[in-house]
Amino acid sequence: MKAKNINKLSLVIVLLLGICCFFACNSKSEYHQTVERELASGVRYDSLFFGFHFGMSSKDFYDHCWKMNKKGSFRQGATNHTVWAKIVELDYPAGMDFYPNFYEDKIAGMPVTFTYDSWAPWNKHLGADSLKLDVVELLEKWYGKGFIKIKNPAKLKLAGDAYVKVDGNRRITVYNKDDTKVIVDYIDLTKKEEMEALLAEIKKKK
């Protein structure tokens, strides 16, 4: 009788553990499941846009910008430290302003700001909400479909939704910066912790 009771108890424990594992796995968001799956694949996606890529040295970045500037493709951005490029693939003329985040002198992240050239308070259709959807559509042409819509991401402290796509080590996040601008944030997830620590240190010094 004792052996039977022990076997029953063992069966109950196994079933309970199975149920806990099931709910633990399913409690993870689609985003977190995607990140785990993509990182576990071991596949790297380092390409960004216009010839830039993760792991590119700062020297190669500046050299490439100089060449593109001479061709008329790039010009100085909104500040002395950013680069501006014209985007002709959207429904209305637009531009993207960018500058990498370097870790150990190599590109590990690339925040980009998109804006429509003709935005004005009376041109509501050129605001960030519309631009964000247009940018996601553009990025799907560049990187393929698979953007996940995230409702009011608390970490970003945004009022609107964000869109995220993860391919191997490359994460692309799209969200509104304000009423006129849309941020597209590229990050190498294998360098995420190092980048967050570095940016936090830079923020402290300001």
SULJOTA-V565076 format. One record per pair of residues at least 12 apart in sequence whose C-alpha atoms are under 7 Angstrom apart, sorted by the first residue. I is the first residue (numbers start at 1). GAP is how many residues later the second one is. If there is no record, write none. Layout:
BEGIN
<<I | GAP> <I | GAP>>
END
This chain:
BEGIN
<<34 | 132> <35 | 131> <38 | 128> <38 | 129> <38 | 130> <39 | 129> <39 | 130> <41 | 127> <42 | 126> <43 | 125> <44 | 124> <44 | 125> <45 | 122> <45 | 123> <45 | 124> <45 | 125> <46 | 124> <54 | 53> <54 | 54> <54 | 134> <55 | 51> <55 | 52> <55 | 53> <56 | 50> <56 | 51> <57 | 48> <57 | 49> <57 | 50> <58 | 47> <58 | 48> <73 | 12> <77 | 20> <78 | 19> <82 | 15> <82 | 16> <82 | 17> <83 | 14> <83 | 15> <83 | 16> <84 | 12> <84 | 13> <84 | 14> <85 | 12> <90 | 44> <92 | 24> <93 | 23> <93 | 24> <94 | 21> <94 | 22> <94 | 23> <95 | 19> <95 | 20> <95 | 21> <95 | 22> <96 | 16> <96 | 17> <96 | 18> <96 | 19> <97 | 15> <97 | 16> <97 | 17> <98 | 12> <98 | 13> <98 | 14> <98 | 15> <99 | 12> <103 | 92> <108 | 79> <108 | 80> <108 | 83> <109 | 77> <109 | 78> <109 | 79> <110 | 75> <110 | 76> <110 | 77> <111 | 72> <111 | 73> <111 | 74> <111 | 75> <112 | 71> <112 | 72> <112 | 73> <113 | 68> <113 | 69> <113 | 70> <113 | 71> <114 | 67> <114 | 68> <114 | 69> <115 | 65> <115 | 66> <115 | 67> <127 | 52> <127 | 53> <128 | 48> <128 | 50> <128 | 51> <128 | 52> <128 | 53> <128 | 54> <131 | 51> <132 | 43> <132 | 44> <132 | 50> <146 | 19> <147 | 16> <147 | 17> <147 | 18> <148 | 15> <148 | 16> <148 | 17> <149 | 12> <149 | 13> <149 | 14> <149 | 15> <150 | 12> <150 | 13> <161 | 14> <162 | 12> <162 | 13> <163 | 12> <169 | 19> <169 | 20> <169 | 21> <170 | 16> <170 | 17> <170 | 18> <170 | 19> <171 | 15> <171 | 16> <171 | 17> <171 | 18> <172 | 12> <172 | 13> <172 | 14> <172 | 15> <173 | 12> <173 | 13>>
END
